[in-house]
Amino acid sequence: MIDFEEELKKFHPLPEVDEVEDSIRNHDVSDMMDVLMALMEGRGE
């Protein structure tokens, strides 16, 4: 039987995951709505 409490004690998150999360939060990433709005503005609508 798996002792989940014991397994959780062994868990250590990967440092790379924290780096990626920080990178995503600190950059201005355009989503599809931003792209569509820019296209509409470029067409003069």
N, CA, C and O atoms as a GROMACS GRO file, in nm:
protein
  180
    1MET      N    1   0.084  -0.118   0.000
    1MET     CA    2   0.000   0.000   0.000
    1MET      C    3   0.089   0.125   0.000
    1MET      O    4   0.192   0.128   0.068
    2ILE      N    5   0.050   0.225  -0.076
    2ILE     CA    6   0.127   0.349  -0.085
    2ILE      C    7   0.089   0.441   0.029
    2ILE      O    8  -0.029   0.467   0.054
    3ASP      N    9   0.191   0.490   0.098
    3ASP     CA   10   0.169   0.587   0.206
    3ASP      C   11   0.188   0.726   0.146
    3ASP      O   12   0.301   0.773   0.132
    4PHE      N   13   0.079   0.792   0.111
    4PHE     CA   14   0.084   0.920   0.043
    4PHE      C   15   0.152   1.028   0.127
    4PHE      O   16   0.224   1.112   0.072
    5GLU      N   17   0.132   1.027   0.253
    5GLU     CA   18   0.198   1.125   0.341
    5GLU      C   19   0.350   1.110   0.332
    5GLU      O   20   0.422   1.210   0.326
    6GLU      N   21   0.397   0.987   0.332
    6GLU     CA   22   0.541   0.962   0.323
    6GLU      C   23   0.595   1.004   0.186
    6GLU      O   24   0.704   1.059   0.176
    7GLU      N   25   0.520   0.977   0.082
    7GLU     CA   26   0.561   1.015  -0.053
    7GLU      C   27   0.566   1.167  -0.069
    7GLU      O   28   0.655   1.220  -0.135
    8LEU      N   29   0.472   1.237  -0.009
    8LEU     CA   30   0.472   1.382  -0.016
    8LEU      C   31   0.593   1.443   0.054
    8LEU      O   32   0.643   1.548   0.012
    9LYS      N   33   0.640   1.379   0.158
    9LYS     CA   34   0.759   1.427   0.228
    9LYS      C   35   0.882   1.419   0.138
    9LYS      O   36   0.975   1.498   0.152
   10LYS      N   37   0.884   1.323   0.045
   10LYS     CA   38   0.997   1.304  -0.045
   10LYS      C   39   0.992   1.400  -0.165
   10LYS      O   40   1.092   1.415  -0.236
   11PHE      N   41   0.880   1.462  -0.187
   11PHE     CA   42   0.862   1.546  -0.306
   11PHE      C   43   0.945   1.673  -0.297
   11PHE      O   44   0.944   1.742  -0.195
   12HIS      N   45   1.016   1.704  -0.406
   12HIS     CA   46   1.092   1.829  -0.420
   12HIS      C   47   1.064   1.883  -0.559
   12HIS      O   48   1.096   1.817  -0.658
   13PRO      N   49   1.006   2.003  -0.570
   13PRO     CA   50   0.977   2.058  -0.702
   13PRO      C   51   1.106   2.089  -0.778
   13PRO      O   52   1.209   2.120  -0.719
   14LEU      N   53   1.097   2.078  -0.909
   14LEU     CA   54   1.212   2.109  -0.993
   14LEU      C   55   1.235   2.259  -0.999
   14LEU      O   56   1.140   2.335  -1.018
   15PRO      N   57   1.358   2.304  -0.982
   15PRO     CA   58   1.387   2.448  -0.988
   15PRO      C   59   1.357   2.508  -1.125
   15PRO      O   60   1.326   2.627  -1.135
   16GLU      N   61   1.367   2.427  -1.230
   16GLU     CA   62   1.340   2.477  -1.364
   16GLU      C   63   1.195   2.523  -1.379
   16GLU      O   64   1.166   2.617  -1.453
   17VAL      N   65   1.106   2.457  -1.309
   17VAL     CA   66   0.964   2.493  -1.318
   17VAL      C   67   0.943   2.634  -1.263
   17VAL      O   68   0.870   2.713  -1.322
   18ASP      N   69   1.007   2.666  -1.151
   18ASP     CA   70   0.998   2.801  -1.094
   18ASP      C   71   1.054   2.905  -1.190
   18ASP      O   72   0.997   3.013  -1.204
   19GLU      N   73   1.164   2.872  -1.257
   19GLU     CA   74   1.225   2.965  -1.352
   19GLU      C   75   1.131   2.992  -1.469
   19GLU      O   76   1.117   3.106  -1.514
   20VAL      N   77   1.068   2.887  -1.518
   20VAL     CA   78   0.976   2.903  -1.631
   20VAL      C   79   0.856   2.986  -1.588
   20VAL      O   80   0.813   3.074  -1.663
   21GLU      N   81   0.801   2.960  -1.471
   21GLU     CA   82   0.687   3.037  -1.423
   21GLU      C   83   0.723   3.185  -1.410
   21GLU      O   84   0.645   3.271  -1.452
   22ASP      N   85   0.839   3.215  -1.355
   22ASP     CA   86   0.882   3.354  -1.341
   22ASP      C   87   0.900   3.419  -1.477
   22ASP      O   88   0.863   3.535  -1.497
   23SER      N   89   0.956   3.346  -1.571
   23SER     CA   90   0.978   3.398  -1.705
   23SER      C   91   0.846   3.432  -1.773
   23SER      O   92   0.834   3.536  -1.837
   24ILE      N   93   0.748   3.346  -1.758
   24ILE     CA   94   0.617   3.369  -1.820
   24ILE      C   95   0.549   3.490  -1.757
   24ILE      O   96   0.491   3.573  -1.827
   25ARG      N   97   0.556   3.501  -1.626
   25ARG     CA   98   0.491   3.613  -1.557
   25ARG      C   99   0.556   3.747  -1.589
   25ARG      O  100   0.488   3.850  -1.593
   26ASN      N  101   0.687   3.748  -1.612
   26ASN     CA  102   0.760   3.872  -1.631
   26ASN      C  103   0.765   3.922  -1.775
   26ASN      O  104   0.822   4.027  -1.801
   27HIS      N  105   0.708   3.848  -1.868
   27HIS     CA  106   0.708   3.890  -2.008
   27HIS      C  107   0.567   3.920  -2.053
   27HIS      O  108   0.471   3.855  -2.012
   28ASP      N  109   0.556   4.020  -2.138
   28ASP     CA  110   0.426   4.057  -2.193
   28ASP      C  111   0.396   3.962  -2.309
   28ASP      O  112   0.451   3.977  -2.418
   29VAL      N  113   0.310   3.866  -2.285
   29VAL     CA  114   0.278   3.767  -2.386
   29VAL      C  115   0.142   3.800  -2.444
   29VAL      O  116   0.043   3.814  -2.372
   30SER      N  117   0.138   3.812  -2.575
   30SER     CA  118   0.011   3.843  -2.642
   30SER      C  119  -0.072   3.715  -2.653
   30SER      O  120  -0.020   3.608  -2.685
   31ASP      N  121  -0.200   3.728  -2.626
   31ASP     CA  122  -0.288   3.615  -2.649
   31ASP      C  123  -0.361   3.638  -2.782
   31ASP      O  124  -0.340   3.740  -2.848
   32MET      N  125  -0.445   3.547  -2.819
   32MET     CA  126  -0.513   3.556  -2.949
   32MET      C  127  -0.599   3.681  -2.958
   32MET      O  128  -0.609   3.740  -3.066
   33MET      N  129  -0.660   3.724  -2.850
   33MET     CA  130  -0.743   3.844  -2.854
   33MET      C  131  -0.658   3.967  -2.885
   33MET      O  132  -0.701   4.054  -2.961
   34ASP      N  133  -0.539   3.976  -2.826
   34ASP     CA  134  -0.449   4.087  -2.856
   34ASP      C  135  -0.411   4.088  -3.004
   34ASP      O  136  -0.407   4.194  -3.066
   35VAL      N  137  -0.383   3.972  -3.059
   35VAL     CA  138  -0.345   3.961  -3.200
   35VAL      C  139  -0.462   4.004  -3.289
   35VAL      O  140  -0.443   4.079  -3.384
   36LEU      N  141  -0.582   3.956  -3.257
   36LEU     CA  142  -0.698   3.993  -3.338
   36LEU      C  143  -0.727   4.141  -3.331
   36LEU      O  144  -0.761   4.202  -3.433
   37MET      N  145  -0.714   4.201  -3.213
   37MET     CA  146  -0.737   4.345  -3.200
   37MET      C  147  -0.635   4.424  -3.282
   37MET      O  148  -0.671   4.523  -3.345
   38ALA      N  149  -0.510   4.382  -3.282
   38ALA     CA  150  -0.407   4.450  -3.360
   38ALA      C  151  -0.438   4.438  -3.509
   38ALA      O  152  -0.418   4.534  -3.584
   39LEU      N  153  -0.485   4.324  -3.553
   39LEU     CA  154  -0.521   4.306  -3.694
   39LEU      C  155  -0.638   4.395  -3.733
   39LEU      O  156  -0.638   4.454  -3.841
   40MET      N  157  -0.737   4.405  -3.645
   40MET     CA  158  -0.854   4.489  -3.672
   40MET      C  159  -0.814   4.636  -3.678
   40MET      O  160  -0.863   4.710  -3.764
   41GLU      N  161  -0.725   4.680  -3.589
   41GLU     CA  162  -0.679   4.819  -3.590
   41GLU      C  163  -0.603   4.849  -3.716
   41GLU      O  164  -0.612   4.959  -3.770
   42GLY      N  165  -0.527   4.753  -3.766
   42GLY     CA  166  -0.450   4.771  -3.887
   42GLY      C  167  -0.536   4.783  -4.011
   42GLY      O  168  -0.493   4.841  -4.111
   43ARG      N  169  -0.656   4.729  -4.006
   43ARG     CA  170  -0.748   4.738  -4.119
   43ARG      C  171  -0.833   4.863  -4.115
   43ARG      O  172  -0.908   4.890  -4.208
   44GLY      N  173  -0.822   4.940  -4.006
   44GLY     CA  174  -0.899   5.064  -3.994
   44GLY      C  175  -1.042   5.043  -3.948
   44GLY      O  176  -1.128   5.128  -3.971
   45GLU      N  177  -1.067   4.932  -3.883
   45GLU     CA  178  -1.204   4.904  -3.836
   45GLU      C  179  -1.217   4.931  -3.688
   45GLU      O  180  -1.325   4.914  -3.632
   0.00000   0.00000   0.00000
